[in-house]
């Protein structure tokens, strides 16, 4: 197995010492940082996430901070989602697009004040795009990457664990809302959100110096809750229909192709730089779109595709993420499928490295 050579270009996180002590087995590189991908095994981590509680180092979800008089205008330029009614204390999931309507990222925006936001990004260099737009339009706004490292607590027992560390007020946080709660004299943004459908929170840790004290406090408080170190799980995210930027969607795709049309208010989000392009897409409709797919046969290898989706000799799409699901007892997958074959229960073939296998579009079975 080839090893990854480390350098200053690949940054550690405030929680790396805890991650390594917990026995991490694999990493990926995400926003120039280490993101754990396996602790015990993908399957064991999956089962535990669905039954207990895990602490995830997701510092790689870097923040782009916007601050200044023109912050609201700049934020609206970045997304087709209408932000005019967003209030401090709210978090919005955003498709972020370029001038052609192509997806640049799908971050969560956190509104801290009327003229201050954090954009919690997926894996792409959004900081440079935002700086370019701000400077190109001569906007009065500061754009920078703050010293903020998210730590996620995910799983059905996450409320109990978080209440022991932050107090009972944490239970009152609504989905995609946040409160500022105290930890060791530091006020931290705690949001009910996260990259799983098992419930949980993301703690925006300001200042790396309290990273390990918080990590250790969570594990000490959760001993009887079966708390483990964890990470975003490939199987669970596919079952839940959680998309991965750079895998399931890229700048070649519009939000409508990615199933994110409900987040596009193209008629009211007037300032968005990609608005004109997306108005045309909204009028005509996409010709391909993300769909869940069930793939027959033995467990698939880790998807390093994309793998072509075929009907006879004609390619009608591609599988971008796939894994064996112990709960569904089949291979679950995410794919981009042409409109001619995206209806539920449409039979297709998927071309795997070992040969063709039968598959079907199964909208509504995995994603609920």
Secondary structure, 3 states (H helix, E strand, C coil): CCCCCCCCCCECCCCHHHHHHCCCCEEEEECCEEEEEECCCHHHHHHHHHHCEEEEECCCCCEEEEECCCHHHHHHHHECCCCCCCCCCEEEECCEECCCCEEEECCEEEEEECCEEEEECCCCCHHHHHHHHHHHCCCCCEEECCCEEEEEEECCCHHHHHHHHHCHHHHHCCECEEEEEEECCEEEEEEECCCCCCCEEEEEEECHHHHHHHHHHHHHHCHHHCEEEECCCHHHHHHHCCCCECCCECCCCECCCCCCHHHCCCCCCCCCCCHHHHHHHHHHCCCEEEEEEEECCCCCCCCCCCEEEEECCEEEEEEEEEEEECCCCEEEEEEEEEHHHCCCCCEEEEEECCEEEEEEECCCCCCC
